Structures are given as structure tokens and as C-alpha cells.
Amino acid sequence: MLAALASALATFLVLAGLTPILPTHNVVVLAFLINGALILLLVGIVAVQTHRLIRDTRAGAAGASLHARIVGLFSLVAVLPAILVAVVASVTLERGLDPWFTSSLRNLMGNTVAIAHAYRETQCRTLARETQLMAADLNRAKPLFDADRRIFREFFSSRAIFLGFPLALIVEPDGTVVERVEPKVIEGVPMPSAEDLDEASTEDALCLFTGKGNVFRSVLKLQAHGGRVLYVAREVDPRALEFPAVAEAGFAVYQALDQKKGSIQIAFASMFALIAFIVLLSAIWFGLNFANRLVAPVRRLIHAADQVSTGNFYVQVPVRGGEGDLGHLGETFNKMTSELRRQHDSLTAASDLIDRRRRFTEAVLAGVSPGVIGVNAAGRVTIVNPSAEALFSARREDLLDKPATQLLPELAPMIEEARHNPQRLVHGQLALARNGRERILNVRVASEQVRHEGDFVITLDDITDLVAAQRTSAWADVARRIAHEIKNPLTPIQLSAERIRRKYGKVITTDREVFDQCTATIVRQVDDIKRMVDEFSSFARMPKPAIGEEDLITTVREVVFMLRIAHPDIAFRDVLPDTPIVLPFDRRLVSQAVQNLLKNATEAINAVPEDDRGRGEIVVSLEGSEQDFVMLVITDNGKGFPQEGRQRLLEPYMTTRDGGTGLGLAIVSKILEEHGGGIELLDNPAGRGGQVRIRIPKQHSETDQQPQQRREARKVAS
């Protein structure tokens, strides 16, 4: 850029004639070639930088938009003045040259040359006429010249002074001076040459011009003096001698300029265009470099800010000297990132600590068997452990941030009581029904009144199995007492009734039919009581399962076949796999449990009129097995199970069938409990009827035979 500007300045000085170098054609062409080469170099540099700028802009590089705006502003600031100056210079040059080449000025320049020559000719004619006057006087004074040379010299001097000749000579044709008068000394007047003396005539005086100086000379032959020549000299205005040559030279230059006016305009326009183009490219280059220096710190800041936005708080902006406020901005940015890094590290450490505590709390809650639910002051659920998810048969995402009273309407009274209870602690039990399953929960609602006013922690302990075990243990104890207290008197009563009928039957003649009916009733009722006592005794002395590897599919199909033969009016359909499923269980007890369930299903179907239900149907199937259990499902289209108190049907002596003892489902539940499984009473998903789902474990352990609930129940019963 500096070389281009220097070349443009040198070209201007040469063309302006301000240097010793003449602006000849070769010099001008060389200057234009040098400027053109430098312009091409500048164009290449600007093109490369512009390409980089466009590439960065398209790539969305940091600061590219600002960079482009600054370069565009610099280019606009450089282009607009250049265009304005170009227009003004073109108009000024055109208007400045046109007046100098009009016809009047051209005539004036031509007349100036003519006037200069006319002025010189006038001076010559005047000098020649006066020379002729002096020559006539000298010719008449020839006798005096011959008589007295001293007087002749005085006469000669007086005439020279009178006619205004500072120098007058009478010269022989060979150049010898005969007489000389010099009223006024003139320096540097040359003597006439031989050619001048030869050209002198006797009629007209010959005007002589010197190459330089301001002296006009004249020669004329004296007829009376035998061929001698009069030579006179006079000082005139120097312009009389110099101006004609100057006028001719100026007119020649004017004519040359007139002929080259177009070329001059083109030359000056080209010179201006070159210089303007150089200045324009230099301004653009300067703008690019200035923009680079200006945008570079901004670009570093943008790049660093982008890294900070991604979480990198260790980024630092290089600060360089001479960047001024931008450098100060970089230092401020570095201080900001340092502070952010410190705060981020502190927050990260605190977050890690909170996260560790949260994971510890979640681990503790996950290992707690009771369900735990956290409720904030707004009444929304904030904490749910896996046990609570299992109780409500819902995922964590479906429970969190939901109104607790909407998800747990059964707990609303206890939560409201806890809000107004000074102790901020409420205990109680409630029955929770979800998806056809009823569970008995021991509920504890406690308030976190120390830190968060209105926040509650709800603990839900599922005591369904414990209550069932307690009731089963109690009923087992009742069954033993009944078997002991009632069974013994039954046999004597039955024997006495039969003996009375045999001994006195023949004696009684009146109302014999009534007598026989009464004694038969006594015997029959005693048999019924004995059968009921046997069932209670059987329930109380449930044998310990003899666990063995048995095929569950074969066992179930045998029971189904037996019930299908016994109830041909009911459609028994098994959806069981053909491949055996070998599990550890007691074949006799599991067959008894399945038989009781199928028998209950047939009784439920018979309890509904055929017109209402259609043909009775019982489906036995295996559904999606849990990880540790095999699920056997029995579905019927009978009258189904009641909605309230459904789980109590698993307790002894709880029945909805007339004439039932209420021990069937209790025995099934106890058999499955001894195997480590369980039973669920549900509704038929297809509509009318009920569904029983029993779980049989895939693996057997000794602890399955004596569950913790049964041991606790026995302690409570004792």
C-alpha cells in the first residue's frame, strides 16, 4: 500500500512538472505500468482478504458480521469521496481547458506573434531611416573630413548625439575603424562582421540583430567616402528582441496543446483514475486491516463467550497491548470468568453434596419396605419411593408434582388433620383399593415444621398380609378349640339319637313319622357339624408342603379335566402352553387349591341365571410371568366378587355363598402362602364375572414355608 501511494505521488509530481524528470512518453508509460502493477497487487490482496471475509461470514464465524460492516463502511467512505472528486475533477478539467482553446484566444495568440514582429520591424525601420539621415550628413561633410579631421569628428559626434546613437563608427570594408564616436558607453556591442559589411548597401540601411542583449545595429555605405561603411548602435526595449521569439514559442506550445487537448484530458483522467484507484484500494486495505485489528479482540471475546455458554469457565481472553478499551474489556471478561468459575465450582461442589445426600436418601427410601410420599406446602407430591409406586400401581413420573388429594383422596382427611394438629403427627389405618386390589395400610402423617411450614411426609406401611396372617392365626386357634370342644360330644349325641330311634321306634305308635323325622334330623345335623368341625380341624392342621419338582401344566390340566367331567354344562377352556413348566411345589396341595378355585368359579356361575350370563365359561391361562413367579389366572363369567371387603374373603369363615363355610379361599391362600406365593381377587376384564390370579414361585427356599408375617401373626395371637 505504501509503495502504491508513493508511486501515485511520484507520477503526479512528474506529470505536474515538479521534478527534474521530464514527462516524456516513455516516462509516462513507465509510470503507468508501475502503477498498474501495484494496483493489480493491491486488487489481489484485497480480493484474498475479501474472500476470507465472505467465507467467515458464510461460516458464521465470531465477529464476521461486524467485520463485514466495518469493511463496508470504510469502503463506502473511500468510494463516495473518490466518485465525487472524480466527477468534480472531470467537470473542472473540461471547463478549465475549454476556455483556453476558443477561436478568439487562438486569434489572440496568433496576433501576439504578429504584433511582436511588427514592433521589431518598426524599430528597425526607424533605426534605418535615422542611419540614412546621418549618412547623408557625413557625405556632405566629406570636404571637412579631408580638410580637418578634428572638426569632422566633432560634427560626427554632434550628429550621433542628435540622432540618439550611443555608438557610431566609420569602418573600412575590411573592418578597420576610421572614426569612432561613443557618447554613451554600451557594454558588449559586437563589431560588424565581414558578412555584415559585404551586405551593406548605399541606398537602404541594413538592420542587424544580436543573439542576445537589447541593442539594435545598422550598417550603410557612404558614397562620398569611397566605400567606407557607417555602423551605428542603439539600445532598445529588451522585449523588442525577446518577445517575438517568446511569442512564437508560446504560440507553438499553444498549438501543440490545442492539438493534444484530448490526449491531455485522457492523460490527466488516467492519472487521476490511477491515483484515485490506488487511494481507494489503499483505503479498502486499510479498512480490512483496521477491521481485523478492531474485530480480533471482539472475535476473541465472542469465541470465549461461546465457550462460557457451553460451560467452559476456564477460558481466558488474550489481552494485548495497544488495544485500549477492548483490552480493558478483555481483562474485565477474564475477571468475570474467574468469578464465574469460582462460583460454578462452589455451586458444583454444593450440588454434588446435595446430589450425594439425595442419592443416599433415595437409597434409604428404596430400601425401606413402607411407602414414603413427600407433600409440599402447595399439596403436591415431591418424593415417592419404589414401595409407594408399587402400592399405587403407578410410575414415579405419574405421581410427582401432582396434587396429593387428587392422587390419594383417601389420605385427604388425615393430611387436613395433620395441618391443624398441634402435634403435627397423625396415625391411622385405611383401606386402599387400586386396580381391583384392596390393601390395608398403616398410615403416619408427619409435618416438617422445623424447616418447611406445611410440608408433610406420609409413611404407608402395607399390613394387609400381616392382618391376614393375624386373622388366619386367630382362626386356626379358634378351629383347634372348636375341634377340641365340639367334636368330642358329637359322637355320643349321634349314637344316642340312633339308639333312641332303634329302641323306641317300634314302641311309639302315635306321630311315628314325626319321631323318625326328628331323630333323622338330629343325626343329619350332627353329621353336618362333624363335617364342619373336620374342615376347621383340617384348616388348623394344614400339613407342611412336601416340595418337589412338579409339572404345573399337567397338574392344572388334571384338575380342569375332573371339573369339566363334573360340570358338563360349563365350558372349561385352558390357554396353557404345550411345553411343561417344572416348578418346586406340593402337587396335592396345589391341586387342592386349584380345585377349590375352579369349584368356587362354578358356584359363582350357577349363582347367575343363564338368561343373564349366557353359557357359563371358565378360562384357565398363564399370563406374563413376573421375574420370580409364574402367574396362573382363572377367569369366569359368574357373579364376581364384591367391591368392598373383597380381601376379607381370604379370611376364614368369610363367604358370600349360602351354606358355605368360608374356608375355601382361606385354605387356598394358606397353601399359596406356605409355598411363598400369593393370591389376588380381581374383576373379569372382559365384563361380568371375576378373576383369580395366583402366584407360584419359580424357586423354593426354606423361608417360604414360614413367612415373617405368619411368625408375627402367631406372636400377636399368642
C-alpha positions in Angstrom: 0.0 0.0 0.0 2.8 2.4 0.9 4.6 1.6 -2.4 1.4 2.2 -4.4 0.8 5.6 -2.7 4.4 6.6 -3.2 4.2 5.6 -6.9 1.0 7.6 -7.3 2.6 10.7 -5.7 5.7 10.3 -7.9 3.5 10.1 -11.0 1.6 13.2 -10.0 4.8 15.2 -9.4 6.3 14.0 -12.8 3.2 14.9 -14.8 2.9 18.2 -12.9 6.5 19.1 -13.9 7.6 19.5 -10.3 10.6 17.1 -10.8 13.8 17.2 -12.9 12.3 14.2 -14.8 10.6 15.4 -17.9 7.1 13.8 -18.5 8.1 12.2 -21.8 6.1 9.5 -23.4 8.4 6.7 -22.2 8.4 8.2 -18.7 4.7 8.4 -18.6 4.2 4.9 -19.9 6.7 3.5 -17.4 4.9 5.3 -14.5 1.6 4.0 -15.7 2.9 0.4 -15.9 4.4 0.6 -12.4 1.1 2.0 -11.0 -0.9 -0.7 -12.9 1.3 -3.5 -11.4 0.9 -2.1 -7.9 -2.9 -1.8 -8.5 -3.1 -5.4 -9.6 -1.1 -6.4 -6.4 -3.5 -4.4 -4.2 -6.5 -5.9 -6.0 -5.1 -9.4 -5.4 -4.5 -8.6 -1.7 -8.0 -7.1 -1.2 -9.6 -10.0 -3.1 -7.9 -12.5 -0.8 -9.0 -10.7 2.3 -12.5 -10.2 0.9 -12.7 -13.9 0.1 -11.7 -14.8 3.7 -14.3 -12.3 5.0 -17.1 -13.8 2.8 -16.0 -17.3 3.9 -16.1 -16.4 7.6 -19.5 -14.6 7.1 -21.0 -17.7 5.4 -19.5 -20.0 8.1 -20.9 -17.8 10.8 -17.6 -17.1 12.4 -17.5 -15.0 15.5 -17.4 -11.2 14.6 -17.8 -11.9 10.9 -20.8 -9.7 10.6 -19.2 -6.8 12.5 -16.1 -7.3 10.4 -18.1 -7.0 7.2 -19.9 -3.9 8.4 -16.7 -2.1 9.3 -15.1 -3.0 5.9 -18.2 -1.9 4.1 -18.3 1.4 6.0 -14.6 2.0 5.2 -15.2 1.1 1.5 -18.2 3.4 1.4 -16.2 6.3 3.0 -13.4 5.7 0.4 -15.6 5.3 -2.6 -18.1 8.1 -2.2 -15.4 10.9 -1.9 -13.4 9.3 -4.8 -16.5 9.3 -7.1 -17.4 12.9 -6.0 -13.9 14.1 -6.6 -13.7 12.3 -10.0 -16.9 14.0 -11.2 -15.8 17.4 -9.9 -12.3 17.0 -11.4 -13.7 15.9 -14.8 -16.0 18.8 -15.0 -13.4 21.2 -13.7 -10.8 19.9 -16.2 -13.2 20.1 -19.0 -14.4 23.6 -18.1 -10.8 24.7 -17.3 -9.4 23.6 -20.7 -12.2 24.7 -23.0 -11.8 28.5 -22.5 -8.1 28.3 -23.4 -8.8 26.7 -26.7 -11.6 29.0 -28.1 -11.2 30.7 -31.5 -10.8 34.2 -30.0 -8.0 33.1 -27.8 -6.4 31.3 -30.7 -6.6 34.5 -32.8 -5.2 36.5 -29.9 -2.2 34.2 -29.6 -1.6 34.5 -33.4 -1.9 38.3 -33.4 0.5 38.5 -30.5 3.2 36.9 -32.6 2.4 39.3 -35.5 2.5 42.3 -33.2 5.8 41.2 -31.8 7.3 41.0 -35.3 5.7 44.3 -36.3 7.2 46.0 -33.3 10.6 44.8 -34.1 10.3 45.8 -37.8 9.2 49.3 -36.7 12.2 49.7 -34.5 14.4 48.6 -37.5 12.8 51.0 -39.9 13.2 53.9 -37.5 16.9 53.0 -37.0 17.5 52.6 -40.7 15.9 56.0 -41.5 18.0 57.8 -38.9 21.1 56.0 -40.2 20.4 57.2 -43.7 20.0 60.8 -42.4 23.3 60.6 -40.6 24.9 59.0 -43.7 23.7 62.0 -45.9 25.2 64.5 -43.4 28.5 62.6 -43.4 28.6 62.5 -47.2 28.1 66.3 -47.4 30.8 66.8 -44.8 33.3 64.8 -46.9 35.4 68.0 -47.7 35.6 68.7 -43.9 36.8 65.2 -43.4 39.5 65.7 -45.8 40.4 69.3 -44.6 40.2 69.0 -40.8 39.6 65.7 -39.1 39.2 67.1 -35.7 36.3 69.4 -36.7 34.8 66.5 -38.7 35.0 64.3 -35.6 33.1 67.0 -33.6 30.5 67.2 -36.3 30.2 63.4 -36.4 29.8 63.3 -32.6 27.1 66.0 -32.6 25.1 64.2 -35.2 25.3 61.0 -33.2 24.1 62.7 -30.1 21.3 64.4 -32.0 20.0 61.2 -33.6 20.4 59.2 -30.4 23.2 56.8 -31.3 25.3 55.9 -28.3 27.8 54.4 -30.7 28.7 55.4 -34.3 31.6 54.1 -36.4 33.1 54.7 -39.9 34.6 51.4 -40.9 36.7 50.4 -43.9 35.3 47.5 -45.9 37.9 45.3 -44.3 36.7 46.2 -40.9 39.2 48.9 -39.9 37.7 51.7 -37.9 38.3 55.1 -39.4 36.3 57.2 -37.0 34.6 56.4 -33.7 32.3 58.4 -31.5 30.7 56.9 -28.4 28.6 59.4 -26.5 27.4 56.6 -24.2 29.2 53.5 -23.4 27.3 50.3 -24.2 28.8 47.1 -22.9 29.0 44.1 -25.1 28.3 45.7 -28.5 29.9 43.5 -31.1 31.7 44.8 -34.1 30.2 44.2 -37.6 31.3 41.1 -39.2 32.6 40.8 -42.7 29.3 39.4 -43.9 27.5 42.4 -42.4 29.9 44.8 -44.2 29.5 43.0 -47.5 25.7 43.1 -47.3 25.7 46.9 -46.6 24.3 48.9 -49.5 24.4 52.6 -50.4 20.6 53.0 -50.5 18.9 51.2 -47.6 20.4 50.7 -44.2 20.7 47.1 -43.1 19.3 46.3 -39.6 21.3 43.8 -37.6 20.1 41.8 -34.6 22.3 40.3 -31.9 21.6 36.9 -30.5 21.1 38.3 -27.1 21.0 41.7 -25.4 18.9 44.8 -26.1 21.0 46.6 -28.9 19.8 47.2 -32.4 22.5 47.8 -35.0 22.5 49.2 -38.6 25.1 49.5 -41.5 25.1 51.7 -44.6 27.7 52.5 -47.2 28.9 56.1 -47.5 29.0 57.1 -51.2 31.3 60.1 -50.6 33.8 58.2 -48.6 34.9 55.7 -51.2 33.1 52.6 -50.0 33.5 53.2 -46.2 30.5 51.9 -44.1 28.6 53.7 -41.4 27.9 51.4 -38.4 25.6 52.7 -35.6 24.1 51.0 -32.5 21.2 51.9 -30.2 19.7 50.4 -27.1 16.0 49.5 -27.3 13.4 47.8 -25.0 14.7 44.2 -24.5 11.2 42.9 -25.3 11.6 44.2 -28.8 14.2 41.5 -29.3 13.0 38.7 -26.9 9.2 38.9 -27.2 8.9 37.8 -30.8 10.8 34.6 -30.0 8.8 34.1 -26.8 5.5 34.8 -28.6 6.4 32.3 -31.3 7.4 29.7 -28.8 4.3 30.3 -26.8 2.1 30.1 -29.8 3.8 26.9 -30.9 3.2 25.5 -27.4 -0.4 26.6 -27.6 -0.9 25.0 -31.0 0.7 21.8 -29.6 -1.6 21.9 -26.6 -4.6 22.5 -28.9 -3.7 19.5 -30.9 -3.1 17.3 -27.8 -6.1 18.6 -25.7 -7.9 15.2 -25.9 -4.7 13.3 -25.1 -4.0 15.7 -22.2 -7.5 15.1 -20.8 -7.1 11.4 -21.2 -3.7 11.5 -19.6 -4.9 13.6 -16.6 -8.0 11.5 -16.3 -5.9 8.3 -16.4 -3.6 9.8 -13.8 -6.5 10.8 -11.6 -8.1 7.4 -12.1 -4.9 5.6 -11.2 -4.3 7.7 -8.1 -8.0 7.5 -7.1 -8.0 3.7 -7.6 -4.8 3.4 -5.6 -6.2 5.6 -2.8 -9.5 3.6 -3.0 -7.7 0.2 -2.8 -5.4 1.5 -0.1 -8.5 2.7 1.9 -10.1 -0.7 1.5 -6.9 -2.5 2.5 -6.6 -0.1 5.4 -10.2 -0.7 6.3 -9.7 -4.5 6.2 -6.6 -4.3 8.4 -8.2 -1.8 10.7 -11.3 -4.1 10.9 -9.0 -7.1 11.6 -7.3 -5.2 14.5 -10.7 -3.9 15.7 -12.6 -7.2 15.3 -9.9 -9.5 16.5 -10.4 -8.7 20.2 -14.2 -8.7 19.7 -13.9 -12.1 17.9 -11.8 -13.5 20.8 -14.5 -12.2 23.2 -17.3 -13.8 21.2 -15.4 -17.1 20.9 -14.7 -17.0 24.7 -18.3 -16.1 25.4 -19.5 -19.1 23.3 -17.2 -21.4 25.3 -18.6 -19.9 28.5 -22.1 -20.6 27.3 -21.2 -24.3 26.8 -20.0 -24.5 30.4 -16.2 -23.9 30.0 -15.5 -21.3 32.7 -11.7 -21.8 32.4 -11.4 -19.8 29.1 -9.3 -16.7 29.2 -9.1 -13.9 26.5 -5.5 -13.0 25.5 -5.0 -9.3 26.2 -2.5 -7.4 24.0 -1.0 -4.0 24.5 -2.4 -1.1 22.5 -6.0 -2.4 22.3 -7.3 0.3 24.6 -10.8 -0.1 25.8 -11.1 -3.5 24.1 -8.1 -4.7 26.0 -9.7 -3.4 29.2 -12.9 -5.3 28.2 -10.9 -8.4 27.8 -9.4 -8.0 31.3 -12.9 -7.5 32.7 -14.1 -10.6 30.9 -11.2 -12.6 32.3 -12.1 -11.4 35.8 -15.8 -12.3 35.2 -14.9 -15.8 34.0 -12.7 -16.3 37.0 -15.5 -15.2 39.3 -18.0 -17.4 37.4 -15.5 -20.3 37.7 -15.2 -19.8 41.4 -19.0 -19.6 41.9 -19.5 -22.5 39.5 -17.1 -24.7 41.4 -18.8 -23.7 44.6 -22.2 -24.5 43.2 -20.9 -27.7 41.7 -19.5 -28.8 45.0 -22.7 -27.9 46.8 -24.7 -29.6 44.0 -22.5 -32.7 44.3 -23.1 -32.7 48.1 -26.8 -32.3 47.7 -26.8 -35.0 45.0 -24.9 -37.4 47.2 -27.3 -36.7 50.0 -30.3 -37.1 47.6 -28.9 -40.4 46.3 -28.3 -41.5 49.9 -31.9 -40.6 50.8 -33.2 -42.3 47.7 -31.2 -45.4 48.5 -32.5 -45.3 52.1 -36.1 -44.8 50.8 -35.6 -47.5 48.2 -34.6 -50.0 50.9 -37.5 -49.1 53.1 -40.4 -51.5 52.8 -43.1 -49.0 53.7 -44.2 -46.5 51.1 -42.9 -42.9 51.6 -44.6 -39.9 50.0 -43.4 -36.2 50.4 -46.0 -33.5 50.1 -45.1 -29.8 49.9 -47.0 -26.8 51.3 -48.9 -26.5 48.0 -50.2 -30.0 48.5 -48.2 -31.5 45.6 -46.2 -34.8 45.7 -42.4 -34.2 45.8 -41.0 -37.6 46.9 -42.1 -41.1 46.0 -40.2 -44.3 46.8 -40.5 -47.6 44.9 -42.7 -49.1 47.6 -45.2 -46.3 47.2 -45.1 -46.8 43.4 -46.0 -50.4 43.9 -48.8 -49.6 46.4 -50.5 -47.2 43.9 -49.6 -49.2 40.8 -48.2 -46.1 39.1 -44.9 -44.8 37.9 -42.9 -42.1 39.7 -43.4 -39.7 36.7 -47.2 -40.1 37.1 -47.1 -39.2 40.8 -44.6 -36.4 41.1 -45.8 -32.8 41.1 -49.4 -33.9 41.2 -51.9 -32.8 43.9 -51.8 -35.3 46.7 -55.5 -35.1 47.4 -56.2 -36.0 43.8 -53.9 -39.0 43.7 -54.6 -40.1 47.3 -58.2 -38.9 48.1 -58.3 -41.5 51.0 -55.4 -39.5 52.7 -57.0 -36.1 52.4 -58.8 -36.2 55.9 -55.6 -37.3 57.6 -53.5 -34.6 55.8 -56.0 -31.9 56.8 -56.0 -33.3 60.4 -52.2 -33.1 60.5 -52.3 -29.4 59.4 -54.4 -28.5 62.4 -53.0 -30.9 64.8 -50.6 -29.2 67.3 -48.5 -32.4 67.4 -48.2 -32.3 63.6 -48.4 -36.1 63.7 -51.4 -38.3 62.8 -51.6 -42.1 62.9 -54.3 -44.3 61.4 -55.3 -47.2 59.2 -57.2 -47.1 55.9 -58.2 -49.5 53.1 -56.7 -48.6 49.7 -58.3 -50.0 46.6 -56.3 -49.8 43.3 -56.9 -51.8 40.1 -59.3 -54.2 41.9 -56.9 -54.8 44.7 -57.6 -53.8 48.3 -54.8 -53.2 50.7 -54.8 -52.3 54.3 -52.3 -49.6 55.2 -50.9 -48.3 58.4 -50.6 -44.5 57.7 -48.4 -42.0 59.5 -48.6 -38.3 58.5 -45.8 -36.1 59.9 -45.1 -32.4 59.3 -41.6 -31.0 58.6 -42.4 -28.0 60.7 -38.8 -27.2 61.6 -37.7 -26.1 58.1 -40.7 -26.1 55.7 -44.0 -24.9 57.1 -46.8 -27.1 55.6 -44.6 -29.9 54.2 -45.6 -33.4 55.1 -44.0 -36.9 55.0 -46.5 -39.7 54.6 -45.5 -43.2 55.5 -47.6 -46.0 54.2 -47.0 -49.5 55.7 -48.8 -52.3 53.9 -50.1 -54.5 56.7 -52.6 -56.5 54.5 -50.6 -59.7 54.8 -49.9 -59.1 58.4 -53.6 -58.6 59.2 -54.5 -61.6 57.1 -51.9 -63.7 58.9 -53.2 -62.5 62.3 -56.7 -63.4 61.3 -55.6 -66.7 59.9 -53.7 -67.5 63.1 -56.7 -66.5 65.2 -59.0 -68.6 63.1 -56.6 -71.5 63.3 -56.7 -71.2 67.1 -60.5 -71.0 67.0 -60.5 -74.0 64.8 -58.4 -76.0 67.2 -60.7 -75.0 70.1 -63.8 -75.9 68.1 -62.3 -79.3 67.1 -61.4 -80.0 70.8 -64.6 -78.7 72.5 -67.3 -79.7 69.9 -66.1 -82.8 68.2 -65.9 -85.0 71.3 -69.7 -84.6 72.3 -70.9 -85.1 68.7 -70.3 -88.9 68.6 -72.3 -89.6 71.8 -75.1 -87.4 70.6 -75.2 -89.2 67.2 -75.1 -92.6 68.9 -77.8 -91.7 71.4 -80.1 -90.4 68.7 -79.7 -93.6 66.6 -80.2 -95.8 69.7 -83.4 -93.9 70.7 -84.7 -94.4 67.1 -83.9 -98.1 67.2 -85.2 -98.8 70.8 -88.3 -96.7 70.9 -89.2 -96.6 67.2 -91.3 -99.7 67.5 -92.9 -98.6 70.7 -94.1 -95.2 69.6 -97.3 -95.6 67.6 -98.5 -92.1 67.5 -96.7 -89.5 65.5 -94.1 -92.1 64.4 -93.4 -90.1 61.3 -92.6 -87.0 63.4 -90.4 -89.1 65.7 -88.4 -90.6 62.8 -88.1 -87.1 61.2 -86.7 -85.6 64.4 -84.2 -88.4 65.1 -83.1 -88.3 61.4 -82.7 -84.5 61.7 -80.5 -84.9 64.8 -78.3 -87.5 63.1 -78.0 -85.4 59.9 -77.2 -82.2 61.7 -74.6 -83.9 63.8 -73.0 -85.2 60.6 -73.0 -81.6 59.2 -71.5 -80.4 62.4 -68.8 -83.1 62.3 -68.1 -82.2 58.7 -67.7 -78.5 59.5 -65.5 -79.4 62.5 -63.4 -81.6 60.3 -62.9 -78.7 57.9 -61.9 -76.4 60.8 -59.6 -79.1 62.1 -58.2 -79.5 58.6 -57.6 -75.8 58.3 -55.9 -75.7 61.8 -53.7 -78.6 61.0 -52.7 -77.7 57.4 -49.9 -80.2 56.6 -46.5 -78.9 55.7 -46.0 -78.9 51.9 -43.9 -81.7 50.6 -42.0 -79.7 48.0 -40.9 -81.5 44.8 -40.2 -80.7 41.2 -43.6 -81.0 39.5 -45.1 -80.0 36.2 -47.6 -77.2 36.8 -49.3 -77.6 33.4 -50.1 -81.3 33.9 -51.3 -80.7 37.5 -53.7 -77.9 36.4 -55.0 -79.8 33.3 -55.8 -82.8 35.5 -57.9 -80.7 37.8 -59.6 -79.0 34.8 -60.4 -82.3 33.3 -62.0 -83.5 36.6 -64.2 -80.4 36.9 -65.1 -80.5 33.2 -66.5 -84.0 33.7 -68.3 -83.0 36.8 -69.9 -79.9 35.2 -70.6 -80.6 31.6 -72.9 -77.6 31.3 -70.0 -75.2 31.8 -67.3 -74.6 29.1 -63.8 -75.1 30.6 -61.1 -73.7 28.3 -57.4 -73.8 29.1 -55.0 -71.5 27.5 -51.9 -73.3 28.6 -48.6 -73.9 26.8 -47.8 -77.4 25.5 -44.3 -77.4 27.0 -44.0 -78.4 30.6 -43.3 -75.9 33.3 -41.5 -77.6 36.2 -41.7 -75.7 39.5 -41.0 -76.6 43.1 -44.4 -77.2 44.8 -46.6 -79.8 46.6 -48.7 -81.4 43.9 -51.5 -82.5 46.2 -51.9 -79.1 47.9 -51.6 -77.1 44.7 -54.2 -79.4 43.1 -56.5 -78.8 46.1 -56.1 -75.1 45.8 -56.8 -75.1 42.0 -59.8 -77.4 42.6 -61.2 -75.1 45.3 -60.9 -72.1 42.9 -62.5 -73.9 40.0 -65.3 -75.1 42.3 -65.9 -71.6 43.5 -66.0 -70.4 39.9 -68.6 -73.0 39.0 -70.7 -72.0 42.1 -70.4 -68.3 41.0 -71.6 -69.1 37.5 -74.5 -71.2 38.8 -75.5 -68.2 41.1 -76.4 -66.1 38.0 -79.4 -67.0 35.8 -78.4 -68.4 32.5 -80.6 -65.9 30.7 -78.4 -63.1 32.1 -75.0 -64.6 31.6 -75.4 -67.0 28.7 -73.4 -70.2 28.8 -71.0 -70.5 31.7 -67.4 -70.3 30.8 -64.2 -70.7 32.8 -60.8 -69.9 31.3 -57.5 -71.1 32.8 -54.4 -69.4 31.5 -50.8 -68.4 32.1 -50.2 -64.7 31.7 -47.0 -62.6 31.6 -45.0 -64.2 34.3 -43.2 -62.0 36.8 -39.5 -62.3 37.3 -39.6 -64.7 40.2 -43.2 -66.1 39.9 -45.4 -67.9 37.5 -48.9 -66.4 37.2 -51.9 -68.7 36.9 -55.2 -66.9 36.0 -58.7 -68.3 36.4 -61.5 -66.2 34.9 -65.2 -66.9 35.0 -68.4 -65.1 33.9 -70.2 -65.6 37.1 -71.4 -63.1 39.7 -67.9 -61.9 40.6 -66.5 -60.6 43.8 -67.9 -57.7 45.9 -66.1 -54.4 45.6 -66.0 -53.8 49.4 -64.3 -56.2 51.7 -63.0 -58.3 48.8 -59.8 -59.1 50.6 -61.6 -60.4 53.6 -62.9 -63.2 51.5 -59.5 -64.7 52.0 -60.1 -64.9 55.8 -61.7 -68.0 57.4 -65.4 -68.1 57.7 -65.9 -65.2 55.3 -68.3 -66.2 52.4 -70.9 -64.7 50.2 -72.5 -68.1 49.3 -75.3 -69.5 51.3 -74.3 -72.7 53.1 -70.6 -72.1 52.6 -68.1 -72.4 55.4 -65.9 -69.6 54.2 -62.8 -71.8 54.4 -62.2 -72.5 50.7 -60.4 -69.3 49.8 -58.7 -69.2 53.2 -57.2 -72.7 52.6 -56.1 -71.6 49.1 -54.5 -68.5 50.5 -52.7 -70.5 53.2 -51.5 -73.1 50.7 -50.0 -70.4 48.5 -48.6 -68.7 51.5 -46.8 -71.9 52.6 -45.3 -72.1 49.1 -44.1 -68.4 49.2 -46.7 -67.2 46.7 -50.0 -65.3 46.9 -53.5 -64.8 45.5 -55.4 -61.8 44.2 -59.2 -61.4 43.7 -60.0 -59.2 40.7 -62.8 -58.4 38.3 -63.2 -60.1 34.9 -61.5 -57.6 32.4 -64.0 -58.8 29.7 -67.0 -57.8 31.7 -69.2 -59.9 34.1 -67.5 -62.3 36.4 -64.4 -62.5 38.5 -60.7 -63.3 38.1 -58.3 -65.0 40.4 -54.6 -64.7 40.0 -52.3 -66.9 41.9 -48.5 -66.6 42.1 -46.3 -69.7 42.4 -42.6 -69.0 43.0 -40.1 -70.4 40.5 -37.6 -71.2 43.2 -38.2 -72.7 46.6 -36.5 -71.6 49.8 -36.9 -72.7 53.4 -38.1 -69.2 54.4 -41.0 -69.5 52.1 -42.6 -72.1 54.4 -42.5 -69.8 57.4 -43.0 -66.2 56.2 -42.3 -63.3 58.5 -45.9 -62.3 58.6 -47.0 -65.7 59.9 -44.5 -65.6 62.7 -45.5 -62.1 63.7 -49.2 -63.1 63.5 -48.5 -66.0 65.9 -46.8 -63.7 68.3 -49.8 -61.3 68.2 -52.3 -64.3 68.5 -50.3 -65.6 71.5 
